[in-house]
Amino acid sequence: MTMLRNRATVHHLLRTAILVGLTALLARLLFSGDMLLYIAPHLMLYARIATAGVTILALCQGYLTVASLRHPAIGCACGRDHDHDHAPPASLGKNVVLYGLFLLPLLFGAVVPNAALAGSLARNKGMNLAGAAVPNGASLETVELEGDADQAIKAMFRTNVYNKDYAKLGMLLYRQDAIEMKDEWFIEKLQAMNLFVDNFQGKRVTLTGFVYRESGLADDQFIVGRMAMTHCIADISPYGIVVEAPDAAGYPNDAWLTVDGTIDRTTFQGREVIRIVADGVISAKAPTIPYVYPDWNFASKL
Amino acid sequence: MSQNAMQTAPRASHAGVFAGLSLLVVSLLYFFASQSPGTALHNAKLLIFKTAFIGILLEALPFILIGVLASALLQVFVSDRMVRRIIPRHPLLGILTAGLLGIVFPICECGMVPAIRGLIRKGMPAYVASTFILVGPILNPIVFWSTWVAFRSRPEMTYARMGLALAVAIAVGLIVYRFVKGGVLRDEGPPRERAHDHSHGHSHSHGHAHGYRQGGVRGKLTEMMSHSVGEFFEMGKFLLFGALLVGLLQAFVPQQQLASLGHGHAGSSLLMMGLGFALSLCSTSDAFVAQSFLATFSKGSLVAFMVFGPMLNLKSLLMMLAVFKTKFVALLAVLSFVFVYAGAWVLETWLLKGG
């Protein structure tokens, strides 16, 4: 009995330690803001719930541990009378693996730095240069905008009913003298411009992102990309624009750049996409949180 | 000892999994031992692995906790009679109800598994549970919305996803109703037939009897705590193992290389289903990933990706194995695989043709 009791205590203590460790890991990520390196901002509420939940579990386990030290079988529902009928105690090795699995995130969290992933992960994912392709054969219609939108512009942004939102955004961008690709609506703007490649020829554009290269690019070309995150790091995918600059070879992969230039077109991997002919390239500071987030509801905010 | 010993003792059938894991740890150690310690920590692959591993954990953790809490509440406060009263007696009606339950309870597969076990223990028939497990993560408003937005210019993709998921789940539910007799849970017989003098089974449900006997709010509370912590560790190990595998996959296998394997419709459907299985994405975010494959893969195979992935993936498979008998999980896996594959073929041939 004493041996069994000691073993139970060890389990209780290990569990307590793991739960306390998890609480510490979550709290640190939450309060340092590094949580945003792993999950999208709209999931922060869930991260808080998780932190609170794990804290409560840790408290529960602490209580159970203390209680079990006093009465070995308390809180153990299926208990006292049939200890001997349970599965034989697991071998030491199996327990080491089991608890090792739980210690792994704690170890990684403590030892390996939290890092923003950009280019290195893009290489594993494959860059998206075009957004939604223009559906052929669908019936096109003009999009109604409030205010006195120019009929000529409307005619240029004829599209089918499902791409209306992009047409709206496209018209907005078209009327700007210079388009600035900020974090907000990065993907949406990219898609709008790719959807109406013809309309944006010769427009001025500014873009900040990391350098990325892929086979099929010319020597004076590279891609400036951003990573888009929907929920968490597992689903991030890179989006980018082909940039053409005479000194392209001088910019290493993963370096952050701000590119000024005019929009042109090119075909890449069989798709008609926009290309930037750069006339000013300066190095930029990598943002702390380097991700952009798709905005499902952007049209209603235009 | 007792409950803890029971929960931490890996069952014989998992021995292989754990042996494999040990091997993995050892080989990782070898891998990093060959580099000087300072650079090893900033190794790009290690960073990707760590970030993916922790990211998946962070994403799934709240839902597991919600599932564990729901299951603990069910266990302690809801009686078997209540559950049986709510679920329609007629099998077909029961299956249909389960199919539409997701619309009311939008819950993803991580929270699903522990909650479902609680419900089965309380007398929910296996066929209803299987239908709900398969369709719940797909046919709900959040997933509908995210798919709709990801495939903005192709609304038929959203309908195809929802329709196929419902059809597959109902078909699997009917087959389970017709052919599966007896208990499906790993650690106990079917709840209705379980005799009360059978006191040596490895079951939590003995707990509540004790709890009541112990009496009082305190007894119930202690029981709930112990139940929640136990279940958290039980589910957690499978989540962690799944996250570990997905992290390795993300770090070492380029998605593009995978994508280049699929040629022709038959191949691409298989490939996308495999990808959905391996990536273990949340059903609310996978539509955006699918969308990025639009240029490379047929639309039928993308629907297959978005239906099969949430129904069965690495993470959820491991969690299901913790709860259900291996045979039952294998049946669910094979059935959903065959039906999704066939369904994608039908969609591709008749409904999703052309641009």
Boltz contact constraints between the chains, C-beta under 6 A:
constraints:
  - contact:
      token1: [A, 4]
      token2: [B, 1]
      max_distance: 6.0
  - contact:
      token1: [A, 7]
      token2: [B, 1]
      max_distance: 6.0
  - contact:
      token1: [A, 8]
      token2: [B, 1]
      max_distance: 6.0
  - contact:
      token1: [A, 8]
      token2: [B, 4]
      max_distance: 6.0
  - contact:
      token1: [A, 11]
      token2: [B, 4]
      max_distance: 6.0
  - contact:
      token1: [A, 38]
      token2: [B, 54]
      max_distance: 6.0
  - contact:
      token1: [A, 38]
      token2: [B, 55]
      max_distance: 6.0
  - contact:
      token1: [A, 38]
      token2: [B, 58]
      max_distance: 6.0
  - contact:
      token1: [A, 39]
      token2: [B, 58]
      max_distance: 6.0
  - contact:
      token1: [A, 39]
      token2: [B, 59]
      max_distance: 6.0
  - contact:
      token1: [A, 46]
      token2: [B, 62]
      max_distance: 6.0
  - contact:
      token1: [A, 49]
      token2: [B, 62]
      max_distance: 6.0
  - contact:
      token1: [A, 50]
      token2: [B, 61]
      max_distance: 6.0
  - contact:
      token1: [A, 50]
      token2: [B, 62]
      max_distance: 6.0
  - contact:
      token1: [A, 50]
      token2: [B, 65]
      max_distance: 6.0
  - contact:
      token1: [A, 53]
      token2: [B, 65]
      max_distance: 6.0
  - contact:
      token1: [A, 57]
      token2: [B, 229]
      max_distance: 6.0
  - contact:
      token1: [A, 57]
      token2: [B, 232]
      max_distance: 6.0
  - contact:
      token1: [A, 60]
      token2: [B, 225]
      max_distance: 6.0
  - contact:
      token1: [A, 60]
      token2: [B, 229]
      max_distance: 6.0
  - contact:
      token1: [A, 61]
      token2: [B, 229]
      max_distance: 6.0
  - contact:
      token1: [A, 64]
      token2: [B, 226]
      max_distance: 6.0
  - contact:
      token1: [A, 75]
      token2: [B, 222]
      max_distance: 6.0
  - contact:
      token1: [A, 75]
      token2: [B, 226]
      max_distance: 6.0
  - contact:
      token1: [A, 76]
      token2: [B, 2]
      max_distance: 6.0
  - contact:
      token1: [A, 76]
      token2: [B, 3]
      max_distance: 6.0
  - contact:
      token1: [A, 77]
      token2: [B, 207]
      max_distance: 6.0
  - contact:
      token1: [A, 77]
      token2: [B, 210]
      max_distance: 6.0
  - contact:
      token1: [A, 77]
      token2: [B, 223]
      max_distance: 6.0
  - contact:
      token1: [A, 78]
      token2: [B, 3]
      max_distance: 6.0
  - contact:
      token1: [A, 78]
      token2: [B, 206]
      max_distance: 6.0
  - contact:
      token1: [A, 78]
      token2: [B, 207]
      max_distance: 6.0
  - contact:
      token1: [A, 79]
      token2: [B, 2]
      max_distance: 6.0
  - contact:
      token1: [A, 82]
      token2: [B, 200]
      max_distance: 6.0
  - contact:
      token1: [A, 83]
      token2: [B, 1]
      max_distance: 6.0
  - contact:
      token1: [A, 83]
      token2: [B, 2]
      max_distance: 6.0
  - contact:
      token1: [A, 85]
      token2: [B, 200]
      max_distance: 6.0
  - contact:
      token1: [A, 86]
      token2: [B, 5]
      max_distance: 6.0
  - contact:
      token1: [A, 86]
      token2: [B, 6]
      max_distance: 6.0
  - contact:
      token1: [A, 87]
      token2: [B, 6]
      max_distance: 6.0
  - contact:
      token1: [A, 87]
      token2: [B, 9]
      max_distance: 6.0
  - contact:
      token1: [A, 89]
      token2: [B, 5]
      max_distance: 6.0
  - contact:
      token1: [A, 90]
      token2: [B, 8]
      max_distance: 6.0
  - contact:
      token1: [A, 90]
      token2: [B, 9]
      max_distance: 6.0
  - contact:
      token1: [A, 94]
      token2: [B, 10]
      max_distance: 6.0
  - contact:
      token1: [A, 94]
      token2: [B, 18]
      max_distance: 6.0
  - contact:
      token1: [A, 97]
      token2: [B, 18]
      max_distance: 6.0
  - contact:
      token1: [A, 97]
      token2: [B, 21]
      max_distance: 6.0
  - contact:
      token1: [A, 97]
      token2: [B, 22]
      max_distance: 6.0
  - contact:
      token1: [A, 101]
      token2: [B, 237]
      max_distance: 6.0
  - contact:
      token1: [A, 101]
      token2: [B, 240]
      max_distance: 6.0
  - contact:
      token1: [A, 105]
      token2: [B, 57]
      max_distance: 6.0
  - contact:
      token1: [A, 108]
      token2: [B, 50]
      max_distance: 6.0
  - contact:
      token1: [A, 112]
      token2: [B, 41]
      max_distance: 6.0
  - contact:
      token1: [A, 112]
      token2: [B, 50]
      max_distance: 6.0
  - contact:
      token1: [A, 115]
      token2: [B, 47]
      max_distance: 6.0
  - contact:
      token1: [A, 117]
      token2: [B, 51]
      max_distance: 6.0
  - contact:
      token1: [A, 120]
      token2: [B, 44]
      max_distance: 6.0
  - contact:
      token1: [A, 121]
      token2: [B, 48]
      max_distance: 6.0
  - contact:
      token1: [A, 124]
      token2: [B, 254]
      max_distance: 6.0
  - contact:
      token1: [A, 124]
      token2: [B, 255]
      max_distance: 6.0
  - contact:
      token1: [A, 125]
      token2: [B, 255]
      max_distance: 6.0
  - contact:
      token1: [A, 126]
      token2: [B, 255]
      max_distance: 6.0
  - contact:
      token1: [A, 126]
      token2: [B, 256]
      max_distance: 6.0
  - contact:
      token1: [A, 128]
      token2: [B, 292]
      max_distance: 6.0
  - contact:
      token1: [A, 132]
      token2: [B, 153]
      max_distance: 6.0
  - contact:
      token1: [A, 135]
      token2: [B, 153]
      max_distance: 6.0
  - contact:
      token1: [A, 135]
      token2: [B, 355]
      max_distance: 6.0
  - contact:
      token1: [A, 136]
      token2: [B, 355]
      max_distance: 6.0
  - contact:
      token1: [A, 162]
      token2: [B, 152]
      max_distance: 6.0
  - contact:
      token1: [A, 162]
      token2: [B, 153]
      max_distance: 6.0
  - contact:
      token1: [A, 163]
      token2: [B, 153]
      max_distance: 6.0
  - contact:
      token1: [A, 230]
      token2: [B, 285]
      max_distance: 6.0
  - contact:
      token1: [A, 230]
      token2: [B, 288]
      max_distance: 6.0
  - contact:
      token1: [A, 231]
      token2: [B, 59]
      max_distance: 6.0
  - contact:
      token1: [A, 231]
      token2: [B, 282]
      max_distance: 6.0
  - contact:
      token1: [A, 231]
      token2: [B, 285]
      max_distance: 6.0
  - contact:
      token1: [A, 232]
      token2: [B, 55]
      max_distance: 6.0
  - contact:
      token1: [A, 232]
      token2: [B, 59]
      max_distance: 6.0
  - contact:
      token1: [A, 233]
      token2: [B, 51]
      max_distance: 6.0
  - contact:
      token1: [A, 233]
      token2: [B, 52]
      max_distance: 6.0
  - contact:
      token1: [A, 233]
      token2: [B, 55]
      max_distance: 6.0
  - contact:
      token1: [A, 234]
      token2: [B, 52]
      max_distance: 6.0
  - contact:
      token1: [A, 234]
      token2: [B, 55]
      max_distance: 6.0
  - contact:
      token1: [A, 234]
      token2: [B, 56]
      max_distance: 6.0
  - contact:
      token1: [A, 235]
      token2: [B, 281]
      max_distance: 6.0
  - contact:
      token1: [A, 235]
      token2: [B, 285]
      max_distance: 6.0
  - contact:
      token1: [A, 235]
      token2: [B, 289]
      max_distance: 6.0
  - contact:
      token1: [A, 237]
      token2: [B, 292]
      max_distance: 6.0
  - contact:
      token1: [A, 296]
      token2: [B, 149]
      max_distance: 6.0
